[in-house]
Amino acid sequence: MDENDDSFVTLREFFVELLLEDNLARYHNNRDSYLKERTACGRGLSPKDAELVRNGSLREIEERILAEYNSPGPRPWLMVMPP
């Protein structure tokens, strides 16, 4: 599969899904197994992003998420209080 293939999830989507149900516990129990499982069910990261999750620093992951152009997923909310 191509790195730009739409069948991959973005890092933002991956980390949001990680917070659902028991995903985080499964991820911490066996990271490689969890990444392979997500790929098998069609919700995997691109090979480049999977490698970043396996071996990258938190800063590198954050920079990649910020760089994702039109990354789907939850958007930060900005609340402006009137003066």
Secondary structure as GFF3:
##gff-version 3
##sequence-region A 1 83
A	DSSP	alpha_helix	11	18	.	.	.	ID=ss1
A	DSSP	alpha_helix	23	29	.	.	.	ID=ss2
A	DSSP	alpha_helix	31	40	.	.	.	ID=ss3
A	DSSP	alpha_helix	47	55	.	.	.	ID=ss4
A	DSSP	alpha_helix	58	67	.	.	.	ID=ss5
###
